[in-house]
Each structure stands twice: as C-alpha cells, then as structure tokens.
Amino acid sequence: MGSNTLLEWIKNYLLNLDDLEIIVLGRSKKEQSLESRIKDIVLGTEGVSYLGSSINFKEIEVFLKRNVKYVKYDLRFPGLGISDDYKKALRRFPIDFFIHEGASTDLRLGASISEISQIINVSGTQKILELINQLLVKEFVYVGTAYSCGDVSGDVDPDFINRTDEFRNSYERTKLEAELLVREYAEKKGLKYRIFRPSVICGRLMESPFGAINKFDVIYGWGAFFLKLKLKTLKMSFESGLKTNYQMDVRICFRKEGGLNIVPADYAAKLMFQVCVQNLPGKNFYLVNPIETPHDRYLLGMIKAFNINGVRWVSNIPNDQNRIEEFYYKTVGRIFTPYINATPNRFNDKNLRVMTKRQGLICPEISDINLKKLISYALTKRFGL
C-alpha cells in the first residue's frame, strides 16, 4: 500500500507538482538510503509505468529533491528514533494529511510474533500519535485492516468494533488495538481522522505493470509454500523446477462455497486518495473488492501455475495425514485454514459507492484472467523466495 499511495498522490499532481509537498517517514535498507529507496520507487520502471510514460523525468527528479523531505524512523525505537531537532524542524510545516501505514503484517502464531505485533502495531502507533501531538496536523489517516473485525461472519460495517476478543491471530488483535488508540486520541484532541481498512492486498490491476507488488505475503505466501516444497524436493533450479510436472498428494481444507476478499493495491490507493481529497463524509472506510474471489479459484489456480498435480479440496482437516499434509497443517495451513475455512462475511463499503460511481472507479475482479496476471508477475519475482 505504501508505494502505491505515494505514486497515486504524485500521479494526481503531475500537472502542478509545486502544489505538492511530501514528508516520507521510512527506513533505510542495508546499504540503500531512504531517499534512494523512494527515488527507485518513483523513477524505477514500475513507478514510471504507474505515473505514465509521458512524464518529464527531470521535473520528477527536481520534485523529489526539492518538495520531498526524508525522515528516517523506526516504530520500535523510543521517539521513533527521530531527533528532537528534526521534530522541531517538522513543526514548521502544516500537514494536511498524516498517513500512517507502517505495520507488522505477520499472521503467524506464537508468543514472539505476538510480542513483535504489539511493539510495532500498538506501541508504534502510540509513538506516531505522540509525534503528531508535536506537529501541525490537520487530519490523521490510519490504515488498518478489514480483519480487525476478528472472527465474525455476515455483514460487517466499517465502524464495527469486535468486543468479544475472538481473533485469529495477534495481527488482527493488535491492529484493532491501534485503531482504538487512534480514535481515543483524535476524539480527545479534537483532531480530524479517518480509518481505512483494506482487505487482502494483491498486485496492481489498474496501473501497469499488472500484478506489480513488492511484498509476497498472505495469499502469495500460501502459494510460495508449495512452490518452495516442490523445488526443494526436485532439487532443480527455479526455471527448470517450475516447468516440471510434479505429483503432490495433499488435501487442502477450505470452504468450497466461500471466498476471500482480495483487492488490488492500486485500486485501494485510489480509493484512499479520493476519500481524502474529496473530504468524503465519515471516518471509517473499507478498501475492499465488491466481488469476493472463490477460494478454489486463487488457491488451486496458483497450484496449477506451478505445474503441481494431486492437490485437492476436502471439507474437513484430514485425520490420517501424510507427511506433506502434517507439514502443511503445522505451518502455513495453521495460519490460513481459519481464513479459507471461515463462515463468509461481507465488508460493507456502501459509504464509498457514490464516490466510486462519480469517479468511474471500478474494482477489477480477480477473474481467471486477472489471476494469471498476478501469478505471472509474482513468478518473475520468484514469489519472494
């Protein structure tokens, strides 16, 4: 979401870049500085494709140097690792929208994962709120998750809060805790705020290159499990192993009549941008796909693309598991079965429909054709393996 959000704001200001100023809070990676990372995102092949091939590279380079401030931060550190002097400098800039998208999205179970989720998602958000308390912020935007609703079924309104403590993992729980911190702080301070809840994010399907994504988790992680297992068993290179037909005796438990809400990253970014700039009434919004993707379409679609045969659907977790099935249900199956075998729910996005109709924003369905685009791109990146 982060890179698509950045590109969407720039894309909408291409004709008047002088009117746009951006402060990027982010981390450096290995030997690459934050400024270099952002430049790669915007002026790399995929960024240029998003912005449009007719962009003036020199103008964008000048914009990135003159109108973008780069602030290194870390949600784990006291004060976010930002010096007091830098905070004082930031106070000079009135901020129309402060967008907080950083989070730990680890769906795994266990005490260590829960601790990290608490540190990043809850304590990190608290540190962000302490920072904005020192700045001139007009509106705070928090990006949560549709699954902060927890393990519920049926229609779910965008302002629903799960008070039952029934969550599938620490990710869901901590993202809701962070939301509640935002609500409490904003209402206490009289600060305007919005909370966006995206569902499962997939690659782009509106802006080229189709399928582009830089983090291969959630459904991609599910597929990567089988791809990695196949390659490891065959002891072949990625290219040769992918092409080779392979028989894998695995029974996957999922709700066959159900589906998962999968939303393209670029569509979600466009929704969020329009809600903010149009000052849409309301505080809570789902960034979701109006059409769920059937489980058997995307799950078995990935398996087929990997040239793996023998994987089949069952309605219940098998008791007589073979070696591969034991491994699956102890690892990735433990994470995803609660989602793919859940009673269906529907995220209510009615408060966005007037705006999407007016803007002509139509969410791409994850059809067989679009699924192939997502998988094809992911394969060019080896599914993050």
N, C-alpha and C positions, 0 to 999 in steps of 0.2 A: 504493500500500500504506500509506503513512504516515497519511493522513487516515482511512482505513478502520480501521487499527489503533487509532488514538486513539478513534474513535467506538465501536468494539467494546468497549474497556475501560470507557468511560463507561456504555454501554448495560447492561453486566453489573453495574454498581454503582449503578444508578439508585435502588434502594431503600435503599442505605446509602452515599451519596456521601461521608460523613465518613470512611469507611474507606479512601478512595482519594486518594492524593496523586500528582501527576504533575509531572515536570520536563521541559519541552519544550525541546530544543535545535534551533534553527531559524534561518532568515534572514528579515530584513525584506525587503519587496519595494517598490521605488520609494518611494512616499510612505506605505506602509502598514507599521505596526509589526508585530513578531512577535505580540504579544498580540492585536492587532486581526485578524490573519490567522486565528489559532486561534479567536477568537470567531466569525468568519464561517463557519469550517468547521463548528463545533458548533451554532451557533444560526441558521445560514442555512437556507434551505428544504430543501436536500438533507441537511443534518445532522439537522434535526428529523425528517425522514422516516425516517432510519436509527434514531434513538432512539425514535421512536414519538410519535404526535400527542398523547398524553395527558401528556407531560412537563410539569413545572412550570418555566416559563421563569425565574422568579425564583430558584428553587433552583439551576438550572444556572448562571445568571449569578453567584450567590454562590460556587458551587463554582469557577468559572473564575477568580474574583478571589482567593479565599482558599486553595484547595487546588492551584492550578497555578502553578508557577514558570516564568518565561520567560527563557531564556538564549540570547542571540544568539551564533551561532558560524559559522565558515566552514571547511570542510575544507581549503581552500587556504592558510590563514594559519598562521603559527607559533603553536603553543599553541592552535590553533583560534580565535584571536582573543579568547579568554576571559581576563580579567584574573586575576592571582594572588589578589586579594582575593575575587573571585567564586568561585574554586576553593576557597578556604578556607571560604567560606560553605556551599558544596555538601557539604563533608565532614561537616557536622553532620547530614546526612540519610542514614540507612541506606537503600540502594536494593535492593529485592527483584529487579527486572529492569531491566537497562540494555539497551535495544533499539536497535541501530544499523542504520538502513535507508537512510541517505543514500548516494547513488552517482551516478556519471555513467553513463547508460544508452545512450550514443551508439554505434550499431552501425556507423557509417561507418568507412572505411579511411583510412589516411594517417598521416604522422608527427605532425602537430599533434593529431589525435584521440587517437593512442596516448599522446602526452605528457600530455594532459588526463586520460585514463583512469588513467594511472599516478599523477598528482598526487592526484586525487580518490579513486579506489578503493583504491589501495595506501598511498600516503603519508598520505592522510586517515584510513584505518583505523588506521595506526600511531599517529597523533596521538590518535585515540579511545582506543586502548589505553594510551597514556601518561597520558591524563586519568583513566581508571578506576583506574589504579595509585595515584592520589592520593585516591580516593573509597572509600566503604564499599559495595562492590557484591557482592551475594550470587550473582547469576547474570548472565552476559553472553549476550545474544541477537544473533546476526549474521544479517542477511537477505542472502543471496547470490543466486544464480540457478541454475536447473536446468541452464543451458547452460554452467556452469563445467566440465561434463564434457567439453567440447570436441567435436570432430568424430568421434563414435563412433556405433556402431549396436548394436541389440539391447537386452537388459535392462541397466539401469544402476542399481546400488544407491546408496542415499543417502549412503554413505560413500566412494563411488568417487572416486579422485583420478587425473586424467589426467597421466601421466608422459611422454607422447610429444611434448608441445609441439605437438600438432596442434589449433589453434584457428582458428575462422573470422574472428576479429577481436580487437582489443585488449580489448574489453569482457569477453569470455569469459575471456581470459588473466588480466587484472588482478583479476577477481572471484575466480578461484581463488587467485591470489597472496595476496589479502586473507584468504581463508579459512584459508590455511596460516599466516598471521601470527597469526590468532585462535587456532587450535589450539595453535601453539607457545607463545604467551604464556600461555594458560589452563592448559595442562598444566604449564608451568614454575612458575606461581604457585599451582597447586592450585585454580584458580577454576572453578566450575561454569559450563558453557557449552552452548549449543545453536546449531546452524547450520540455518537454513531455506533451502530452495532452491525458490522459486516458478518456475513456467514462464512462458509469455506471459500477462501480466495484461490482462484486459479489464474492461469496466464491470460494475457490480453486476447480479446476477440473483437475489438473495435478499432484499435490502432495497430499498425504493423510494427514489427513482425508479429504475426498472430502466434499466440502461445507463449510469448516472452514473459519470463518470470525469473527472479533471481534467488528464490528460496524454495527448495524442493522438500516441503514437509507435508503433513496431513495426507491427502489422497496420493500425492506423489511419493511420500514416504512408504505408504502401503504398497504401492507398485514396486518401489525400489527394493523392498524385502525379497520379492520373488525373483526379480532380475538379478540381484546380487547372489542369491542362493543358486540360481541356475549357472551363472558364470563361475562361481566357486566350485560347483560340482563338476562342470565340464573342464575346468582348468584351461579356459580358452581366453583369447583377447576379447575385448568388448565387441568389436565389429563381427568377428567370426562367431562368437557365442550367441550374439543376438540373432543371427541368421539361421542358426542351427535349430531344428525342431527338437523339442525335449519333452519327455513324458514325466509329469509330476503328479503323483497321486495325493491330492489334497481336497478335503471337503471344507468349504467355507460357509460358515453360518451367517446368513443375513436375511432380513425381511424382504422377501422377493417382491411383494406388492408395494414396498416403500421406496423412498429415495432420499437423496441428500441435497441440501440447498447449496449449490456451487455458483459463485458469482465471479465474473471476470474482473481482474484488478483495475483495468482501465474504466470499466463501467462504474465501479464503486467510487473511484476517484472523481469521475464526472458528476455523480450524484452529490457527493460531499461538497464539491466546489459550488455547484448551482444552489444548494441549500444555503450556503454561507453568503454568497454574493447577492442572492435574491432576498435574503433575510426572511426566509420561509417561517411562518408561524410554527411554534412548537419547540420542544427541547430534546426530544428523543426520536431517533430515526433508525430504521433497519436498512442496511445496504445489502439487499438480497436479490435473488433471482425470482421473478414471479412464477417460474416453472422449475419444479424440482427435477433433478436428474435421477432416473431409476438406478438403484444400486447395481443391478446386473449389467447395466449399460457401461458405466465407467469402471467397475471392478473387473468384469470379465473382458471388457474392451482393452484394458491395459495388459491383461494376461495374454490375450490373443496377439497383441502387437509385439510381445516378447517371444512369440513362437513357442509358447508353453502349452502343452496339451494335458488333459486329465484333471484340471481343476474344475470342481463342480460345486453346485449350490446344495446346501442342506438347511432344513428349518430349525434344527437344534444342534448345539455343540456335540460332536460325537463322543461317546464314552470309550469306544475302542480305537483310540487314536494311534496312528502310525508315528514313526519317528519325526517326520516332517511336520505333521499336524501338531504333535506335542510342542515342537519348537515354535510353530506359528502361534498357538494359543497361549504360550507363556510370554511371548514378546509382542509383536505388532498386533496380533489378534486380541490380546488382552486390552490394548489401547482402543482399537477401533470397533470391536464387536458391540460395545454399549451404544455406539452411534448407528452402525449399519443394521442392528437388530432391534432398534428402538421403535416404539409406537410413533407413528407420524405426527409431526406438528407443523404449523404454518405460521411464519413470521408475518405479522400484519404491517404492510407497507402502504396502507391507504392514504396516509398523510403526505405521500410523495407523488401520488398519481396525477394530480392536477398539474404539478410542475413538470413531470416527465412527459406528459402529453403536450404541454405547451412548448417544451424544448425539443420535442421529437426524439427523446431518449428512449430507445427500446433495448432491453437487455437481451443479449444473444443467448439463445437456448443452447445447452450443452447437448446438441444433437450428435448423431454418429459422425457427421462431417466435421463439426467443431471439435469433437473429442479427438479425432485424428490429428487435427492441427495442434492441440495441446500436447498430445503424446509425441508428435513428430519433433516439436521444439524441445521438449524435455529430453528426448533421445539424443539430440545434438549436444546436450549438456550432460549426457550420461546419467540422467535422473539424479544428479548431485552426488553420484558415487565417486 
